[in-house]
Amino acid sequence: MSGDAAVVSVQGVSKIFGEGSANRTIALQDINLTIEPGEFISLIGPSGCGKSTLLRLVGDLIAPTTGTVLVNGKPAPQARLDQDYGMVFQAPVLYDWRSVSKNVQLPLELMGYGRQERKQRAEEMLALVELGGFERHYPWQLSGGMQQRVSIARALAFKPSILLMDEPFGALDEMTRERMNMELYNIWQRTGTTIIFVTHSILEAVFLSTRVVVMSARPGRIAAEIAINLPAPRVFETREDPRFFELATKLREALRHSEGGFH
């Protein structure tokens, strides 16, 4: 596919924090990355390598020091204004005084959607994340995994073309995390939304992704890109497939050789 069709185009991007100060830190250096429609891209690398920084650059939460970030062919600030993407962080960031339905409806309220349309869209999204029937519950009545599903439903409520996810399952226990991986994969299959996903987990990256971007120790560079060509659809048994182990080993070796590997 041509670069013109890219959902995300990052060209020559570097990010320096504390420019001109004694605490100057080069977080990212010379990043070039193109993401096509419908891809599921995982960013993985050692702690402090700039994975979340890169995600925040795409989401226009911070600006690059050098280089360009285009989302749907537009500068990232314009894409943010146009509501081109939803975001999900490690903490669900839900409002305890709002019901589950009202939490999902929040971005639609801010965008001026009518009451009935908001309610209907919230019901659709909660059904998508298997929380139909929980509309009137409150966040404090839900488990951590259920809260994170509400967060995903809210991020998808306004039909963004891209979903940015920063270690969304990092705080969950292993069994819940595996189930959430399966649910996120199914959501991605049904919606076709392009996803950029930050993780520290090799197995999570292999299970979910169409491509894994391996980043080096700081200053963060792209050390390798690994295509994940597992049979579709992926199911729980996919994790027992010999090809799954081959790819996990390949990714582990790429991390080990990414200028220092894990510390």
Summary of the structure (lengths in Angstrom):
residues: 263
radius of gyration: 18.5
end to end distance: 36.8
largest distance: 54.4
contacts: 855
relative contact order: 0.17
helix: 39%
strand: 23%
